[in-house]
Amino acid sequence: MERVVESGQDLPSIVVAPPGPRSRELAARMAEVESPAFDARRQARAARSGEDQAPIVYARGRGANVFDADGNRYVDLTAGFGALLLGHAPNEASEAARVAAGDLVIALGDVYSTEIKLRACEAIRDLFPEPGARVMLGLSGADAVTCALKTALLATGKPGVIAFEGSYHGLSYGPLAALGFAPAFREPFVPHLGVPVTFAPYPESAAGLDASIEAVRAALASGSVGAILVEPILGRGGCVVPPAGFLPELRSIADAAGALLVVDEIWTGMGRTGSMLASSPVVPDVLCLGKGLGGGLPISACVGRRAVMEAWGGHGGTRIHTGTHFGSPPACAAALATIEALRARDLPARAREVGDVWRSELQAACGEAAVVRGAGLMVGVALPSSIDPLAVARELLARGFIVLTGGARGDALTLSPPLTIEPSLLRAFTDALAETIRKRRPG
Ligand SMILES: Cc1ncc(COP(=O)(O)O)c(C=O)c1O
């Protein structure tokens, strides 16, 4: 039989209207076994959008393509929530993880570690814009933010945190306390959330900068704030790029108040927005990395200035922050390989160039019906209230393009394809989106 060569950069091929029968069967079984919250959300979305929201079930991926359980091929504009910077396997990260797993799946964390963990930590340290930084590993983005919040409390002795409306930092308790995106995520758990957080508005344009900074200053005036926690670009909040002065201003007022500037680059970092770090040239006190760090494998890092991280050593010799799987050899190998591949293939620059062209093509194709935001290959398409993003996402799925919805008001599509995606696939998506929007515009 002739073997079909898959490039991983192929246009969609929809052989069964998604979700096909196999996806439906597997999803129904899944709904019986996993948290009822997931199915309940689908049902609520179906009621809201008037569209079936039954999911497809992934079978495998390759490059920028995903194949579902019914044999449909999609172009993946989400890349595992932005994690698959190098695309779906095989790539440098997946191969390095496979080889590392053949040698050692788990070491002994902070007791007995491995050379691969050492090399990954050195490479992660070198991503920090100042020499001598210290690294603490985790598995998820929420782990990195939790570690950063603990660092701020240890280093400053001040429990207060300033976070921003619309921001998302993960859902374990520390990050959840600081979640400004969809307060409904936080509300049921408020009795468990001890971190005192003040929310300031995130400036969506130059016009909002003064009000945002004023709110931060007012909160700092209490003297009890140890951390300003900020995304350089709001991710789940809809890929909102703040005005250029925002981070430098936060840097200087944090310094004046003796608070740490904690920059959450879990989505923006590792080349996604066109440079290794979106916060550059601002130097954070603590940097959170995750998502793309492992090229799809679960690893995250809290990286801090040397002087700030000294607080952990000053704690009297107890290891008060660790986890069974932190620093797993396959994940460390994947992180090291991802960092090397990003550099060797100059992928941050590619993300900038390809993303700049794509965003302007998207804006031109959608016209006034949409506002295209973002940087590099982190892209938000804000839709007017007359067009339901869930319905648009559904039609795009039927056409073979996988996208997510986002935005603080749920009014946007969020797009984070692999940094390796071919522009021809992005152009095909642009045409499909423009046509979908045109069909759904009233009048
Ligand atoms: C900016 C940001 N921080 C933190 C997180 C949480 O990461 P995780 O889901 O891996 O815990 C996310 C996830 O979307 C994120 O976008």
The ligand as a Gaussian input file, in Angstrom:
#p B3LYP/6-31G(d) Opt

LIG

0 1
 C       -0.426000      33.993000      31.646000
 C       -0.752000      32.666000      32.240000
 N       -0.293000      32.377000      33.470000
 C       -0.537000      31.182000      34.050000
 C       -1.275000      30.230000      33.406000
 C       -1.558000      28.920000      34.087000
 O       -0.851000      27.894000      33.479000
 P       -1.297000      26.376000      33.756000
 O       -2.608000      26.177000      33.090000
 O       -0.188000      25.566000      33.132000
 O       -1.365000      26.205000      35.236000
 C       -1.763000      30.477000      32.134000
 C       -2.568000      29.471000      31.414000
 O       -3.247000      29.745000      30.458000
 C       -1.504000      31.739000      31.529000
 O       -1.959000      32.047000      30.310000

